[in-house]
């Protein structure tokens, strides 16, 4: 069985290194991309592929929601995990994947990655709390 | 996307922004500490030191964020 390909898109280079080391230690094939200009177009064009993409909500220039939309716009299965320091109970826009609240225990991170890689979890919509609207 | 998916994020110093930034620092502290618990015995001194440096850096960042709160 080939390793899970995990792509991390986050501007926190310390966290990216830690999570990359950890996920590699758990047998994943990990790569990382900084949230640079043009990245959404590159994803939409299928220039980056992974089984699971982990991203933050608040990124320079675009949001994790926009990144998920760009990934969904291309053919092929992919799962996106949103790991955010925001109050996830107040997320008003449905996110097509798992939402984790930072700080995330490493055990929860690898559990989420493995769960996300299950076919039934690929790009599933998620009900969110809209009580603050 | 013109409208934020989270409420009250238009100002740089909103509670929402503070929460996000504090949790980002905590994320590094927790993950680095857990990684050291798991792997420090198998890592060389340089890697252990780099992870400890991340914890210190983020703890100081958290201190600065909390220190910026005005009553």
N, CA and C atoms of all chains as a GROMACS GRO file, in nm:
protein
  612
    1UNK      N    1   0.085  -0.120   0.000
    1UNK     CA    2   0.000   0.000   0.000
    1UNK      C    3   0.088   0.124   0.000
    2UNK      N    4   0.060   0.215  -0.092
    2UNK     CA    5   0.143   0.335  -0.100
    2UNK      C    6   0.112   0.428   0.017
    3UNK      N    7   0.209   0.510   0.054
    3UNK     CA    8   0.183   0.602   0.165
    3UNK      C    9   0.082   0.709   0.126
    4UNK      N   10   0.012   0.757   0.226
    4UNK     CA   11  -0.080   0.868   0.204
    4UNK      C   12  -0.002   0.992   0.166
    5UNK      N   13  -0.044   1.059   0.062
    5UNK     CA   14   0.022   1.184   0.023
    5UNK      C   15  -0.051   1.300   0.090
    6UNK      N   16   0.022   1.368   0.177
    6UNK     CA   17  -0.036   1.478   0.253
    6UNK      C   18   0.035   1.608   0.211
    7UNK      N   19  -0.045   1.708   0.182
    7UNK     CA   20   0.010   1.839   0.147
    7UNK      C   21  -0.037   1.940   0.250
    8UNK      N   22   0.058   2.014   0.308
    8UNK     CA   23   0.026   2.115   0.408
    8UNK      C   24   0.044   2.253   0.344
    9UNK      N   25  -0.062   2.334   0.351
    9UNK     CA   26  -0.056   2.471   0.302
    9UNK      C   27  -0.079   2.562   0.422
   10UNK      N   28   0.028   2.622   0.470
   10UNK     CA   29   0.019   2.706   0.590
   10UNK      C   30   0.139   2.799   0.589
   11UNK      N   31   0.120   2.919   0.642
   11UNK     CA   32   0.231   3.015   0.646
   11UNK      C   33   0.309   3.008   0.776
   12UNK      N   34   0.271   2.920   0.866
   12UNK     CA   35   0.344   2.904   0.991
   12UNK      C   36   0.452   2.798   0.970
   13UNK      N   37   0.574   2.844   0.940
   13UNK     CA   38   0.678   2.750   0.901
   13UNK      C   39   0.720   2.658   1.015
   14UNK      N   40   0.707   2.706   1.138
   14UNK     CA   41   0.742   2.618   1.251
   14UNK      C   42   0.643   2.503   1.260
   15UNK      N   43   0.516   2.535   1.250
   15UNK     CA   44   0.414   2.430   1.260
   15UNK      C   45   0.423   2.335   1.140
   16UNK      N   46   0.450   2.389   1.024
   16UNK     CA   47   0.463   2.305   0.904
   16UNK      C   48   0.576   2.203   0.923
   17UNK      N   49   0.688   2.248   0.979
   17UNK     CA   50   0.800   2.155   0.999
   17UNK      C   51   0.764   2.046   1.100
   18UNK      N   52   0.698   2.087   1.208
   18UNK     CA   53   0.663   1.991   1.313
   18UNK      C   54   0.564   1.888   1.259
   19UNK      N   55   0.459   1.937   1.196
   19UNK     CA   56   0.357   1.844   1.144
   19UNK      C   57   0.414   1.757   1.031
   20UNK      N   58   0.502   1.814   0.950
   20UNK     CA   59   0.564   1.734   0.844
   20UNK      C   60   0.648   1.622   0.903
   21UNK      N   61   0.732   1.655   1.001
   21UNK     CA   62   0.813   1.552   1.066
   21UNK      C   63   0.725   1.443   1.126
   22UNK      N   64   0.619   1.487   1.194
   22UNK     CA   65   0.532   1.391   1.262
   22UNK      C   66   0.461   1.300   1.161
   23UNK      N   67   0.402   1.361   1.060
   23UNK     CA   68   0.325   1.281   0.963
   23UNK      C   69   0.416   1.188   0.882
   24UNK      N   70   0.538   1.233   0.854
   24UNK     CA   71   0.634   1.145   0.788
   24UNK      C   72   0.666   1.027   0.879
   25UNK      N   73   0.680   1.055   1.007
   25UNK     CA   74   0.706   0.948   1.104
   25UNK      C   75   0.592   0.849   1.112
   26UNK      N   76   0.472   0.895   1.077
   26UNK     CA   77   0.354   0.808   1.076
   26UNK      C   78   0.335   0.740   0.942
   27UNK      N   79   0.432   0.756   0.853
   27UNK     CA   80   0.429   0.684   0.726
   27UNK      C   81   0.371   0.760   0.609
   28UNK      N   82   0.340   0.888   0.630
   28UNK     CA   83   0.284   0.967   0.520
   28UNK      C   84   0.395   1.025   0.432
   29UNK      N   85   0.360   1.050   0.307
   29UNK     CA   86   0.448   1.119   0.214
   29UNK      C   87   0.405   1.266   0.217
   30UNK      N   88   0.484   1.350   0.282
   30UNK     CA   89   0.441   1.486   0.314
   30UNK      C   90   0.515   1.588   0.230
   31UNK      N   91   0.441   1.685   0.180
   31UNK     CA   92   0.501   1.802   0.116
   31UNK      C   93   0.430   1.925   0.171
   32UNK      N   94   0.490   2.039   0.147
   32UNK     CA   95   0.432   2.164   0.199
   32UNK      C   96   0.448   2.274   0.097
   33UNK      N   97   0.350   2.363   0.096
   33UNK     CA   98   0.355   2.478   0.007
   33UNK      C   99   0.321   2.603   0.087
   34UNK      N  100   0.396   2.710   0.068
   34UNK     CA  101   0.355   2.836   0.131
   34UNK      C  102   0.236   2.893   0.055
   35UNK      N  103   0.147   2.962   0.124
   35UNK     CA  104   0.029   3.020   0.056
   35UNK      C  105   0.065   3.141  -0.027
   36UNK      N  106   0.124   3.117  -0.144
   36UNK     CA  107   0.170   3.227  -0.228
   36UNK      C  108   0.067   3.266  -0.332
   37UNK      N  109   0.083   3.384  -0.389
   37UNK     CA  110  -0.003   3.431  -0.496
   37UNK      C  111  -0.002   3.330  -0.612
   38UNK      N  112  -0.115   3.302  -0.664
   38UNK     CA  113  -0.123   3.210  -0.777
   38UNK      C  114  -0.147   3.066  -0.737
   39UNK      N  115  -0.141   3.038  -0.607
   39UNK     CA  116  -0.155   2.900  -0.564
   39UNK      C  117  -0.295   2.845  -0.592
   40UNK      N  118  -0.396   2.931  -0.578
   40UNK     CA  119  -0.533   2.885  -0.605
   40UNK      C  120  -0.546   2.842  -0.750
   41UNK      N  121  -0.491   2.921  -0.840
   41UNK     CA  122  -0.497   2.885  -0.983
   41UNK      C  123  -0.421   2.756  -1.010
   42UNK      N  124  -0.309   2.741  -0.941
   42UNK     CA  125  -0.230   2.619  -0.961
   42UNK      C  126  -0.308   2.496  -0.915
   43UNK      N  127  -0.378   2.508  -0.802
   43UNK     CA  128  -0.459   2.397  -0.756
   43UNK      C  129  -0.573   2.370  -0.854
   44UNK      N  130  -0.639   2.476  -0.898
   44UNK     CA  131  -0.752   2.459  -0.990
   44UNK      C  132  -0.706   2.394  -1.120
   45UNK      N  133  -0.581   2.420  -1.158
   45UNK     CA  134  -0.526   2.363  -1.281
   45UNK      C  135  -0.472   2.222  -1.259
   46UNK      N  136  -0.480   2.174  -1.137
   46UNK     CA  137  -0.435   2.039  -1.109
   46UNK      C  138  -0.285   2.023  -1.101
   47UNK      N  139  -0.214   2.133  -1.075
   47UNK     CA  140  -0.068   2.125  -1.070
   47UNK      C  141  -0.016   2.071  -0.937
   48UNK      N  142  -0.104   2.060  -0.838
   48UNK     CA  143  -0.065   2.001  -0.710
   48UNK      C  144  -0.165   1.892  -0.678
   49UNK      N  145  -0.115   1.780  -0.636
   49UNK     CA  146  -0.206   1.671  -0.602
   49UNK      C  147  -0.164   1.610  -0.470
   50UNK      N  148  -0.263   1.560  -0.399
   50UNK     CA  149  -0.240   1.493  -0.272
   50UNK      C  150  -0.366   1.417  -0.236
   51UNK      N  151  -0.352   1.322  -0.146
   51UNK     CA  152  -0.472   1.254  -0.096
   51UNK      C  153  -0.543   1.342   0.005
   52UNK      N  154  -0.464   1.410   0.086
   52UNK     CA  155  -0.520   1.495   0.191
   52UNK      C  156  -0.444   1.627   0.193
   53UNK      N  157  -0.518   1.736   0.194
   53UNK     CA  158  -0.458   1.868   0.206
   53UNK      C  159  -0.497   1.925   0.343
   54UNK      N  160  -0.398   1.971   0.417
   54UNK     CA  161  -0.422   2.036   0.546
   54UNK      C  162  -0.394   2.184   0.529
   55UNK      N  163  -0.489   2.267   0.567
   55UNK     CA  164  -0.467   2.411   0.551
   55UNK      C  165  -0.530   2.488   0.667
   56UNK      N  166  -0.484   2.609   0.683
   56UNK     CA  167  -0.541   2.700   0.782
   56UNK      C  168  -0.657   2.774   0.718
   57UNK      N  169  -0.738   2.838   0.799
   57UNK     CA  170  -0.841   2.925   0.742
   57UNK      C  171  -0.780   3.059   0.700
   58UNK      N  172  -0.706   3.118   0.790
   58UNK     CA  173  -0.654   3.253   0.767
   58UNK      C  174  -0.516   3.242   0.703
   59UNK      N  175  -0.509   3.270   0.574
   59UNK     CA  176  -0.384   3.263   0.500
   59UNK      C  177  -0.361   3.397   0.430
   60UNK      N  178  -0.236   3.430   0.403
   60UNK     CA  179  -0.211   3.557   0.333
   60UNK      C  180  -0.265   3.552   0.191
   61UNK      N  181  -0.359   3.635   0.160
   61UNK     CA  182  -0.406   3.646   0.023
   61UNK      C  183  -0.532   3.569  -0.009
   62UNK      N  184  -0.557   3.462   0.065
   62UNK     CA  185  -0.680   3.385   0.041
   62UNK      C  186  -0.710   3.304   0.166
   63UNK      N  187  -0.827   3.243   0.165
   63UNK     CA  188  -0.867   3.165   0.283
   63UNK      C  189  -0.861   3.016   0.254
   64UNK      N  190  -0.865   2.939   0.362
   64UNK     CA  191  -0.870   2.795   0.345
   64UNK      C  192  -0.995   2.749   0.272
   65UNK      N  193  -1.102   2.826   0.288
   65UNK     CA  194  -1.226   2.792   0.215
   65UNK      C  195  -1.206   2.807   0.064
   66UNK      N  196  -1.136   2.914   0.025
   66UNK     CA  197  -1.110   2.934  -0.118
   66UNK      C  198  -1.017   2.824  -0.171
   67UNK      N  199  -0.922   2.785  -0.089
   67UNK     CA  200  -0.832   2.677  -0.132
   67UNK      C  201  -0.911   2.548  -0.152
   68UNK      N  202  -1.000   2.517  -0.058
   68UNK     CA  203  -1.082   2.397  -0.071
   68UNK      C  204  -1.166   2.403  -0.198
   69UNK      N  205  -1.220   2.521  -0.228
   69UNK     CA  206  -1.301   2.536  -0.350
   69UNK      C  207  -1.216   2.511  -0.474
   70UNK      N  208  -1.094   2.562  -0.473
   70UNK     CA  209  -1.006   2.541  -0.588
   70UNK      C  210  -0.973   2.393  -0.606
   71UNK      N  211  -0.953   2.324  -0.495
   71UNK     CA  212  -0.923   2.181  -0.502
   71UNK      C  213  -1.044   2.104  -0.553
   72UNK      N  214  -1.161   2.144  -0.506
   72UNK     CA  215  -1.284   2.076  -0.549
   72UNK      C  216  -1.314   2.099  -0.696
   73UNK      N  217  -1.262   2.208  -0.753
   73UNK     CA  218  -1.295   2.242  -0.891
   73UNK      C  219  -1.222   2.154  -0.991
   74UNK      N  220  -1.125   2.079  -0.947
   74UNK     CA  221  -1.051   1.993  -1.040
   74UNK      C  222  -1.098   1.849  -1.024
   75UNK      N  223  -1.077   1.768  -1.126
   75UNK     CA  224  -1.120   1.629  -1.116
   75UNK      C  225  -1.031   1.549  -1.022
   76UNK      N  226  -1.085   1.440  -0.972
   76UNK     CA  227  -1.008   1.353  -0.885
   76UNK      C  228  -1.041   1.375  -0.739
   77UNK      N  229  -1.035   1.270  -0.662
   77UNK     CA  230  -1.070   1.282  -0.520
   77UNK      C  231  -0.960   1.351  -0.441
   78UNK      N  232  -1.001   1.424  -0.344
   78UNK     CA  233  -0.907   1.484  -0.249
   78UNK      C  234  -0.985   1.522  -0.126
   79UNK      N  235  -0.920   1.516  -0.015
   79UNK     CA  236  -0.983   1.556   0.110
   79UNK      C  237  -0.907   1.677   0.164
   80UNK      N  238  -0.980   1.768   0.222
   80UNK     CA  239  -0.918   1.888   0.279
   80UNK      C  240  -0.953   1.894   0.426
   81UNK      N  241  -0.851   1.918   0.508
   81UNK     CA  242  -0.871   1.938   0.652
   81UNK      C  243  -0.839   2.083   0.682
   82UNK      N  244  -0.933   2.150   0.746
   82UNK     CA  245  -0.912   2.288   0.788
   82UNK      C  246  -0.868   2.286   0.934
   83UNK      N  247  -0.747   2.333   0.960
   83UNK     CA  248  -0.697   2.343   1.097
   83UNK      C  249  -0.682   2.491   1.128
   84UNK      N  250  -0.765   2.540   1.218
   84UNK     CA  251  -0.770   2.684   1.237
   84UNK      C  252  -0.769   2.722   1.384
   85UNK      N  253  -0.712   2.837   1.410
   85UNK     CA  254  -0.715   2.892   1.545
   85UNK      C  255  -0.839   2.972   1.573
   86UNK      N  256  -0.923   2.989   1.473
   86UNK     CA  257  -1.051   3.057   1.493
   86UNK      C  258  -1.145   2.969   1.574
   87UNK      N  259  -1.251   3.029   1.624
   87UNK     CA  260  -1.355   2.955   1.695
   87UNK      C  261  -1.435   2.876   1.592
   88UNK      N  262  -1.412   2.746   1.584
   88UNK     CA  263  -1.476   2.669   1.478
   88UNK      C  264  -1.626   2.657   1.498
   89UNK      N  265  -1.675   2.683   1.620
   89UNK     CA  266  -1.820   2.678   1.641
   89UNK      C  267  -1.889   2.795   1.572
   90UNK      N  268  -1.810   2.895   1.531
   90UNK     CA  269  -1.868   3.012   1.467
   90UNK      C  270  -1.845   3.016   1.316
   91UNK      N  271  -1.794   2.907   1.263
   91UNK     CA  272  -1.775   2.898   1.119
   91UNK      C  273  -1.910   2.902   1.050
   92UNK      N  274  -1.933   3.005   0.970
   92UNK     CA  275  -2.066   3.027   0.912
   92UNK      C  276  -2.083   2.970   0.773
   93UNK      N  277  -1.970   2.932   0.713
   93UNK     CA  278  -1.976   2.877   0.578
   93UNK      C  279  -1.945   2.728   0.585
   94UNK      N  280  -2.029   2.644   0.528
   94UNK     CA  281  -2.000   2.500   0.532
   94UNK      C  282  -1.863   2.470   0.471
   95UNK      N  283  -1.787   2.389   0.539
   95UNK     CA  284  -1.655   2.352   0.487
   95UNK      C  285  -1.661   2.207   0.441
   96UNK      N  286  -1.611   2.182   0.322
   96UNK     CA  287  -1.622   2.046   0.266
   96UNK      C  288  -1.515   1.952   0.319
   97UNK      N  289  -1.512   1.934   0.449
   97UNK     CA  290  -1.413   1.844   0.506
   97UNK      C  291  -1.411   1.860   0.657
   98UNK      N  292  -1.313   1.797   0.720
   98UNK     CA  293  -1.302   1.806   0.865
   98UNK      C  294  -1.246   1.942   0.906
   99UNK      N  295  -1.293   1.990   1.018
   99UNK     CA  296  -1.245   2.116   1.075
   99UNK      C  297  -1.186   2.086   1.212
  100UNK      N  298  -1.060   2.120   1.230
  100UNK     CA  299  -0.991   2.098   1.357
  100UNK      C  300  -0.958   2.233   1.419
  101UNK      N  301  -0.976   2.244   1.549
  101UNK     CA  302  -0.941   2.366   1.619
  101UNK      C  303  -0.799   2.359   1.673
  102UNK      N  304  -0.716   2.455   1.635
  102UNK     CA  305  -0.581   2.463   1.691
  102UNK      C  306  -0.589   2.513   1.835
  103UNK      N  307  -0.505   2.461   1.923
  103UNK     CA  308  -0.399   2.363   1.899
  103UNK      C  309  -0.455   2.220   1.884
  104UNK      N  310  -0.394   2.145   1.792
  104UNK     CA  311  -0.441   2.010   1.762
  104UNK      C  312  -0.342   1.909   1.819
  105UNK      N  313  -0.384   1.821   1.908
  105UNK     CA  314  -0.294   1.714   1.952
  105UNK      C  315  -0.250   1.630   1.832
  106UNK      N  316  -0.126   1.583   1.836
  106UNK     CA  317  -0.074   1.508   1.721
  106UNK      C  318  -0.158   1.382   1.694
  107UNK      N  319  -0.206   1.318   1.798
  107UNK     CA  320  -0.289   1.198   1.777
  107UNK      C  321  -0.418   1.234   1.702
  108UNK      N  322  -0.472   1.350   1.732
  108UNK     CA  323  -0.594   1.393   1.662
  108UNK      C  324  -0.562   1.427   1.516
  109UNK      N  325  -0.444   1.481   1.494
  109UNK     CA  326  -0.405   1.516   1.357
  109UNK      C  327  -0.395   1.391   1.269
  110UNK      N  328  -0.324   1.291   1.316
  110UNK     CA  329  -0.309   1.171   1.232
  110UNK      C  330  -0.441   1.097   1.220
  111UNK      N  331  -0.522   1.100   1.325
  111UNK     CA  332  -0.657   1.039   1.314
  111UNK      C  333  -0.738   1.109   1.204
  112UNK      N  334  -0.732   1.241   1.202
  112UNK     CA  335  -0.807   1.317   1.102
  112UNK      C  336  -0.757   1.287   0.961
  113UNK      N  337  -0.625   1.277   0.947
  113UNK     CA  338  -0.567   1.249   0.815
  113UNK      C  339  -0.613   1.112   0.765
  114UNK      N  340  -0.605   1.014   0.853
  114UNK     CA  341  -0.643   0.878   0.811
  114UNK      C  342  -0.793   0.869   0.782
  115UNK      N  343  -0.872   0.940   0.861
  115UNK     CA  344  -1.016   0.942   0.838
  115UNK      C  345  -1.048   1.012   0.706
  116UNK      N  346  -0.977   1.121   0.682
  116UNK     CA  347  -1.002   1.198   0.560
  116UNK      C  348  -0.970   1.118   0.435
  117UNK      N  349  -0.874   1.029   0.448
  117UNK     CA  350  -0.832   0.953   0.331
  117UNK      C  351  -0.928   0.840   0.296
  118UNK      N  352  -1.025   0.813   0.383
  118UNK     CA  353  -1.125   0.712   0.350
  118UNK      C  354  -1.215   0.767   0.240
  119UNK      N  355  -1.246   0.687   0.139
  119UNK     CA  356  -1.323   0.737   0.025
  119UNK      C  357  -1.453   0.806   0.064
  120UNK      N  358  -1.518   0.755   0.167
  120UNK     CA  359  -1.648   0.813   0.203
  120UNK      C  360  -1.634   0.952   0.263
  121UNK      N  361  -1.511   0.990   0.297
  121UNK     CA  362  -1.492   1.122   0.356
  121UNK      C  363  -1.435   1.224   0.257
  122UNK      N  364  -1.411   1.180   0.136
  122UNK     CA  365  -1.353   1.272   0.038
  122UNK      C  366  -1.452   1.383   0.004
  123UNK      N  367  -1.421   1.503   0.043
  123UNK     CA  368  -1.496   1.622   0.008
  123UNK      C  369  -1.643   1.614   0.048
  124UNK      N  370  -1.668   1.559   0.166
  124UNK     CA  371  -1.803   1.562   0.217
  124UNK      C  372  -1.833   1.700   0.272
  125UNK      N  373  -1.957   1.747   0.257
  125UNK     CA  374  -1.995   1.873   0.317
  125UNK      C  375  -2.004   1.857   0.468
  126UNK      N  376  -1.999   1.965   0.538
  126UNK     CA  377  -2.002   1.959   0.684
  126UNK      C  378  -2.103   2.056   0.738
  127UNK      N  379  -2.186   2.007   0.828
  127UNK     CA  380  -2.281   2.095   0.894
  127UNK      C  381  -2.207   2.182   0.993
  128UNK      N  382  -2.240   2.308   0.998
  128UNK     CA  383  -2.172   2.396   1.091
  128UNK      C  384  -2.274   2.473   1.174
  129UNK      N  385  -2.226   2.520   1.287
  129UNK     CA  386  -2.310   2.596   1.379
  129UNK      C  387  -2.328   2.737   1.324
  130UNK      N  388  -2.450   2.776   1.299
  130UNK     CA  389  -2.478   2.910   1.247
  130UNK      C  390  -2.554   2.992   1.350
  131UNK      N  391  -2.541   2.953   1.476
  131UNK     CA  392  -2.620   3.017   1.580
  131UNK      C  393  -2.584   3.164   1.599
  132UNK      N  394  -2.466   3.204   1.551
  132UNK     CA  395  -2.426   3.344   1.570
  132UNK      C  396  -2.473   3.434   1.457
  133UNK      N  397  -2.537   3.376   1.358
  133UNK     CA  398  -2.580   3.458   1.245
  133UNK      C  399  -2.707   3.534   1.278
  134UNK      N  400  -1.327   3.582  -0.224
  134UNK     CA  401  -1.433   3.577  -0.125
  134UNK      C  402  -1.438   3.713  -0.054
  135UNK      N  403  -1.548   3.781  -0.065
  135UNK     CA  404  -1.556   3.915  -0.011
  135UNK      C  405  -1.590   3.918   0.137
  136UNK      N  406  -1.661   3.818   0.183
  136UNK     CA  407  -1.707   3.819   0.321
  136UNK      C  408  -1.642   3.706   0.397
  137UNK      N  409  -1.592   3.738   0.515
  137UNK     CA  410  -1.527   3.637   0.596
  137UNK      C  411  -1.626   3.530   0.639
  138UNK      N  412  -1.576   3.409   0.650
  138UNK     CA  413  -1.662   3.301   0.698
  138UNK      C  414  -1.679   3.305   0.849
  139UNK      N  415  -1.596   3.383   0.914
  139UNK     CA  416  -1.608   3.400   1.057
  139UNK      C  417  -1.653   3.543   1.086
  140UNK      N  418  -1.729   3.564   1.193
  140UNK     CA  419  -1.774   3.699   1.224
  140UNK      C  420  -1.662   3.784   1.282
  141UNK      N  421  -1.677   3.915   1.270
  141UNK     CA  422  -1.592   4.013   1.338
  141UNK      C  423  -1.445   3.993   1.311
  142UNK      N  424  -1.406   3.988   1.185
  142UNK     CA  425  -1.265   3.970   1.153
  142UNK      C  426  -1.208   4.086   1.075
  143UNK      N  427  -1.278   4.198   1.074
  143UNK     CA  428  -1.234   4.308   0.990
  143UNK      C  429  -1.126   4.394   1.054
  144UNK      N  430  -1.112   4.388   1.181
  144UNK     CA  431  -1.011   4.467   1.248
  144UNK      C  432  -0.895   4.378   1.289
  145UNK      N  433  -0.774   4.437   1.291
  145UNK     CA  434  -0.656   4.358   1.323
  145UNK      C  435  -0.653   4.317   1.469
  146UNK      N  436  -0.726   4.387   1.556
  146UNK     CA  437  -0.716   4.360   1.699
  146UNK      C  438  -0.846   4.307   1.758
  147UNK      N  439  -0.926   4.243   1.678
  147UNK     CA  440  -1.052   4.188   1.730
  147UNK      C  441  -1.022   4.069   1.821
  148UNK      N  442  -1.116   4.036   1.910
  148UNK     CA  443  -1.100   3.914   1.989
  148UNK      C  444  -1.079   3.790   1.901
  149UNK      N  445  -1.146   3.789   1.786
  149UNK     CA  446  -1.132   3.677   1.695
  149UNK      C  447  -0.988   3.664   1.646
  150UNK      N  448  -0.928   3.778   1.612
  150UNK     CA  449  -0.790   3.777   1.564
  150UNK      C  450  -0.694   3.735   1.676
  151UNK      N  451  -0.721   3.787   1.796
  151UNK     CA  452  -0.636   3.751   1.910
  151UNK      C  453  -0.645   3.602   1.940
  152UNK      N  454  -0.767   3.549   1.936
  152UNK     CA  455  -0.786   3.406   1.958
  152UNK      C  456  -0.706   3.326   1.856
  153UNK      N  457  -0.718   3.367   1.730
  153UNK     CA  458  -0.648   3.296   1.623
  153UNK      C  459  -0.498   3.298   1.645
  154UNK      N  460  -0.444   3.415   1.675
  154UNK     CA  461  -0.300   3.427   1.688
  154UNK      C  462  -0.248   3.354   1.812
  155UNK      N  463  -0.324   3.360   1.921
  155UNK     CA  464  -0.284   3.287   2.042
  155UNK      C  465  -0.288   3.136   2.016
  156UNK      N  466  -0.393   3.090   1.951
  156UNK     CA  467  -0.403   2.947   1.922
  156UNK      C  468  -0.294   2.900   1.826
  157UNK      N  469  -0.252   2.989   1.737
  157UNK     CA  470  -0.143   2.954   1.647
  157UNK      C  471  -0.014   2.932   1.726
  158UNK      N  472   0.012   3.018   1.822
  158UNK     CA  473   0.132   2.999   1.907
  158UNK      C  474   0.118   2.872   1.991
  159UNK      N  475  -0.001   2.851   2.047
  159UNK     CA  476  -0.024   2.730   2.127
  159UNK      C  477  -0.008   2.603   2.042
  160UNK      N  478  -0.046   2.613   1.917
  160UNK     CA  479  -0.035   2.497   1.828
  160UNK      C  480   0.110   2.454   1.813
  161UNK      N  481   0.198   2.552   1.798
  161UNK     CA  482   0.340   2.520   1.786
  161UNK      C  483   0.392   2.462   1.918
  162UNK      N  484   0.353   2.524   2.029
  162UNK     CA  485   0.400   2.476   2.160
  162UNK      C  486   0.355   2.333   2.184
  163UNK      N  487   0.227   2.306   2.162
  163UNK     CA  488   0.175   2.171   2.187
  163UNK      C  489   0.238   2.068   2.093
  164UNK      N  490   0.241   2.101   1.966
  164UNK     CA  491   0.293   2.003   1.870
  164UNK      C  492   0.442   1.977   1.891
  165UNK      N  493   0.519   2.082   1.918
  165UNK     CA  494   0.662   2.063   1.940
  165UNK      C  495   0.687   1.984   2.067
  166UNK      N  496   0.612   2.014   2.172
  166UNK     CA  497   0.629   1.942   2.298
  166UNK      C  498   0.592   1.794   2.281
  167UNK      N  499   0.481   1.769   2.212
  167UNK     CA  500   0.440   1.630   2.190
  167UNK      C  501   0.543   1.555   2.105
  168UNK      N  502   0.597   1.624   2.005
  168UNK     CA  503   0.698   1.561   1.919
  168UNK      C  504   0.822   1.527   2.001
  169UNK      N  505   0.861   1.617   2.091
  169UNK     CA  506   0.976   1.588   2.177
  169UNK      C  507   0.947   1.469   2.268
  170UNK      N  508   0.825   1.461   2.320
  170UNK     CA  509   0.789   1.347   2.404
  170UNK      C  510   0.804   1.216   2.326
  171UNK      N  511   0.765   1.221   2.201
  171UNK     CA  512   0.765   1.099   2.121
  171UNK      C  513   0.903   1.061   2.068
  172UNK      N  514   0.978   1.164   2.022
  172UNK     CA  515   1.094   1.134   1.939
  172UNK      C  516   1.228   1.183   1.993
  173UNK      N  517   1.229   1.255   2.102
  173UNK     CA  518   1.354   1.320   2.143
  173UNK      C  519   1.467   1.219   2.163
  174UNK      N  520   1.434   1.100   2.212
  174UNK     CA  521   1.538   1.001   2.238
  174UNK      C  522   1.606   0.954   2.109
  175UNK      N  523   1.534   0.964   1.999
  175UNK     CA  524   1.591   0.918   1.872
  175UNK      C  525   1.646   1.032   1.787
  176UNK      N  526   1.624   1.156   1.830
  176UNK     CA  527   1.675   1.270   1.754
  176UNK      C  528   1.812   1.312   1.804
  177UNK      N  529   1.888   1.376   1.716
  177UNK     CA  530   2.017   1.427   1.760
  177UNK      C  531   1.997   1.558   1.838
  178UNK      N  532   2.104   1.605   1.898
  178UNK     CA  533   2.095   1.723   1.986
  178UNK      C  534   2.048   1.846   1.910
  179UNK      N  535   2.092   1.860   1.785
  179UNK     CA  536   2.055   1.977   1.706
  179UNK      C  537   1.904   1.981   1.682
  180UNK      N  538   1.848   1.867   1.649
  180UNK     CA  539   1.703   1.865   1.623
  180UNK      C  540   1.626   1.890   1.753
  181UNK      N  541   1.670   1.831   1.860
  181UNK     CA  542   1.604   1.858   1.989
  181UNK      C  543   1.610   2.007   2.023
  182UNK      N  544   1.727   2.066   2.000
  182UNK     CA  545   1.742   2.209   2.032
  182UNK      C  546   1.651   2.294   1.944
  183UNK      N  547   1.640   2.257   1.815
  183UNK     CA  548   1.555   2.334   1.725
  183UNK      C  549   1.408   2.330   1.770
  184UNK      N  550   1.364   2.215   1.814
  184UNK     CA  551   1.225   2.204   1.861
  184UNK      C  552   1.204   2.281   1.992
  185UNK      N  553   1.303   2.276   2.080
  185UNK     CA  554   1.292   2.355   2.203
  185UNK      C  555   1.289   2.503   2.170
  186UNK      N  556   1.369   2.544   2.072
  186UNK     CA  557   1.369   2.685   2.030
  186UNK      C  558   1.230   2.727   1.979
  187UNK      N  559   1.163   2.636   1.910
  187UNK     CA  560   1.028   2.669   1.861
  187UNK      C  561   0.933   2.693   1.978
  188UNK      N  562   0.947   2.609   2.080
  188UNK     CA  563   0.860   2.625   2.198
  188UNK      C  564   0.887   2.759   2.266
  189UNK      N  565   1.013   2.792   2.282
  189UNK     CA  566   1.047   2.920   2.346
  189UNK      C  567   0.996   3.036   2.262
  190UNK      N  568   1.020   3.030   2.132
  190UNK     CA  569   0.977   3.139   2.043
  190UNK      C  570   0.826   3.159   2.049
  191UNK      N  571   0.752   3.051   2.047
  191UNK     CA  572   0.605   3.064   2.049
  191UNK      C  573   0.554   3.105   2.187
  192UNK      N  574   0.621   3.060   2.291
  192UNK     CA  575   0.580   3.103   2.426
  192UNK      C  576   0.600   3.254   2.441
  193UNK      N  577   0.711   3.304   2.388
  193UNK     CA  578   0.735   3.449   2.394
  193UNK      C  579   0.634   3.524   2.306
  194UNK      N  580   0.601   3.465   2.191
  194UNK     CA  581   0.501   3.527   2.106
  194UNK      C  582   0.366   3.534   2.175
  195UNK      N  583   0.334   3.427   2.247
  195UNK     CA  584   0.208   3.424   2.322
  195UNK      C  585   0.210   3.528   2.433
  196UNK      N  586   0.324   3.539   2.501
  196UNK     CA  587   0.337   3.642   2.606
  196UNK      C  588   0.312   3.780   2.548
  197UNK      N  589   0.371   3.808   2.432
  197UNK     CA  590   0.354   3.940   2.371
  197UNK      C  591   0.209   3.966   2.332
  198UNK      N  592   0.145   3.863   2.277
  198UNK     CA  593   0.004   3.880   2.239
  198UNK      C  594  -0.082   3.910   2.360
  199UNK      N  595  -0.062   3.833   2.466
  199UNK     CA  596  -0.143   3.854   2.586
  199UNK      C  597  -0.107   3.986   2.654
  200UNK      N  598   0.019   4.024   2.644
  200UNK     CA  599   0.063   4.151   2.702
  200UNK      C  600   0.004   4.271   2.632
  201UNK      N  601  -0.041   4.250   2.508
  201UNK     CA  602  -0.100   4.360   2.433
  201UNK      C  603  -0.245   4.385   2.465
  202UNK      N  604  -0.305   4.299   2.549
  202UNK     CA  605  -0.445   4.317   2.584
  202UNK      C  606  -0.458   4.432   2.683
  203UNK      N  607  -0.547   4.524   2.650
  203UNK     CA  608  -0.570   4.637   2.738
  203UNK      C  609  -0.702   4.619   2.812
  204UNK      N  610  -0.701   4.641   2.942
  204UNK     CA  611  -0.824   4.628   3.021
  204UNK      C  612  -0.920   4.741   2.986
   0.00000   0.00000   0.00000
